[in-house]
């Protein structure tokens, strides 16, 4: 086989590279339970047999380690600075979830020289290739870093509550994604609803407005009702799906995890972390 044919074959095989799907979880405002959803979704997916990585990408107020009750003293910033290897910063959380704490440092990718950047991106790409799903716990709001993580993801899960301000901010996030021609899937989860019917009503309101004014579909991820069990689990520093495995809230999160995990693997030439780096550069 000639060198030219070998190169063509390499290109074909590169196109067939299968990477884990990336789900970015975000919200227009804080206090809507986003990190709890990330932690519990990750655990449900992991115990169902998926290889899951949960990454805390809240660059300022990351607390995924607290919710999952693990000790994280290192993050991507330490890898970028050369103090730690990627394997050294990954912690194994409940249910076997691989956790990357405090995503601070991602923005520094743009400042690395070509060799450093390529080496780090290859390591990060290896994580995606060896995972079924990477779940990103994004910061709240519509800052450039938050939007960049969402734009690079295959699927964005927007979290809201029935509160008018949360609904308005959730729609603002969807509007920003639409303005950037986001080509991934957008789903909405209504958290802290007083009832399933209230949650579905909130979903319909937001999805109808998004379709009418933005011409973008917003899919229903699920409704999570307000419950004292979640409050109790937080106080115990234990994810609710493990503290109360037979509760209604656990069933709802489990059903959401099953819907979101369908078609987990994606074929793409460019991995998530490279797309993020390109957006920051």
N, C-alpha and C positions, 0 to 999 in steps of 0.2 A: 504493500500500500504506500502510495506516495505521501510525502510530507503534507501536501495540499489536501489530500483526502483525509489524512489523520486530523488535520485542523478542522475540517468540515465535520468530522465525526464528533470531535470534542465539543463543537458548537451545538450539535444536536443533543448530545448528552447533557450539556449545561442547561439547555432549555427544559430538560426533563427533571431537573433538580427539584426534589420535593422538600419543602420546608413546612414547619409547623405554622398553623394559622396564628395571627396576632390579633388579639382583642384588646382595644383600648377602652378603659372604663373612665368616664369623665362626667362632669356636671357643670352647669352654669354657675352654681354657687356652692359654698361649703355647707357642712352640716346636714347633708341629705343621706348620709350612711354609705357613701361610695366605697370606702376602704373595707367596711364590714362585708359588703357585697363581694368585693374582690377576694377577700380571704375565704369566705364560705363557698363561693363558686369554685375557687381553685381546689379546695379540699374535696368537694363533691366530684369534680372531674377526675381528680387523682385517684380516689378510691374506686372509681368506675373503670380504672385501668388505663387512663390517659397519662402520658408523660407531660407534666405541667410545670411551667416556670412562671412564678409571680414576681413581677418587678415593680418596686416602688419608685415611680418617676415623679413624685411630688418633690420638686427641687428645693423647696423651702421647709415644708412641714410634714415630711414623710413619717408615717407611724404604722406602717404595715407590720413591722416587727412586734410592736406592742399588741396589736389586735391578734396576731398569731402566736403571741407569747414565746418568742424566740429572741436570742441574744445576737444582735448584729452590730459589730463594731467597725466593719469595713464596708465600703460601697464602691461603685464604679469609679468614683474620684480617685480612690487609692490605686486602682488598676491603671488608670490613665497616667497617674504620676509615677508609675513604676514601682510603687511600694508593695503591691500585692499582685498575684496572678488572678485570673478570672475564677479558677477553681477554688482558690482560697477564700473568696468572698461569698460564695454560694452557701447558704445555710439550708439544711433540710428541715422543713416545717411539718406541721401536722398532716397526716395522711400521705406523707411522702412528697409534698410539694417542694420544689426547689425555689428558694427565695433569694432574690437579689435586692438588698436593702438600699434605701436612700439613693435614688438615681442621680444625685448631684454629680456633676462632672460630664454629663452627656454633651453639654454645650461646648466644653473644651475640645471636643473632637475637631472642631474647625481650626483650632490653633496648633494641632500636632503637625509634625513634618510628614511627608508622604510615607516614609517607612513605618513610623510609629502608628500612623492612622491605619495603614493596610494590615499591620500585624494585629492590632486590636480588633478591627472589623472582622478579620478571619476567625478570631477566637469567638466573637459574639455570634457570627454566622454559624459557627459550629454548634452553639447552643440551640439555635433555631432549627437546624437540620436534625438535631437529635431529640427534638421535642414535638409533641403533638399540638400543643397550644401554649402560647405565651400570653399571659394576661397582664396588662399594664395598668397600674393604679396611678392615674393621672392626677395632676393638681386641679383645683377648682378654677373656674374663670376661663377667659379666652386669651390668655397671654400667648406670645409666640411659641414658647416651648410646649404648652399644652396643645395648641393647634397642630404643631409639627408632629407630635406623637400620634395624634388622631389621623392626620393626613397620610402618615406612613403605614398605618394599621390596615388590615384587611377588613376589619369590622369594628365599628365604634358603638359602644353601649352608653347611652346618655341616661343618667340617673336623675330623677326628679321626685318631688313629693307633691301632694295636692295643694300646697301653699302657693298662692298666686305669684309671689316673687320667685319661687323655685321654678314654677312653670314658665315664667317669662324668661328667666335666665337659661333654662334648658332649650327653649326655642331659639334664643340668641346664639347658642352654640351650634345648633343645627343650621341656622342661617349662615354662620361663618363657614361651616364645612361646605355648604352649597355654593357659597361665593368663591370658594377655592376649587370648585369642580371635583369634589371628593368622589372617587369612583368606588369606594367600599360600601359596605352595607351599614345602615344606621338603624339601631334598635333602641327602644325606650323602655326602661323599667320604672314603674311607679312604686316608690318605697313609702313606708309609713302611712299607708292608706287606712282609713277607718273601716273599709269593707272592700271586697273584690269589685263590686259594682262601682264604687267611687273611683277606684283605680282605673278601671276600664273606661270610665267616662273621661278621666283626665287624659288617658292615652288617645282617645278619639279626638278630643279637642285639639291636642298638639299635632297629631298626624294629619287631621283634616286641614288645619291652617298651613302646615308645611307643604301639603300637596297643592293647595289652592294658590298660595303666594310664591312658593319656591319651586314647585313642580318636582318635588323630591319625595320618594316614599320613605316613611318611617315605620318600621316593623315593631310589632308588640313582643317584647321580651318576657313580660310577666308583671304581676302585681304582688307586692309583699306587704302584708297588713301589719299594722302596729301591734306589738306584743310585749308583754312584760318579760317574756323569756329571753328576748334579745338583750334587754337592759340587764337582766340577771347574768347572762353569759358574759357581757362586757365587764361587769364587776368582777367576775371570776377570772377575767383575762383568758377566756376560752371561747373559740368560735362556736356559735350557737348550734351548728349542725353536729358538733361533737358533744356539747353540753346537753342538748335535748334532741337526740337523733330521731325520736318518734313524734316530734311536734309538728304542728301545721306549717310553721315557718320553714322548717327543714324540708318538708315535702315540696313547698313552693320553690325553694332555692334549688332543690334537686331536679324539679321539672324544668326550671329555667336552664340549668346546666345541660340537661339532655338536649334541649332545643338548640342551644348555642354551640354544642360540640359537633353537630352534624356537618359532615364535609370538612373535617378539621384541616387536612393537609392541603396545601396550595402549591401549584407549580409556577415558579417565577425565577427569572434570571437574577433579580436583585433582591437581597434580603432586607428585612425590616430595619436593622441597625444601619445599613448603608443608606437606605432611604432617609432615615432620620438625620444622619450626618450630612447628607446632601442638602437637606432643608435648612440646617443650621449654618451651613457654609455660605 
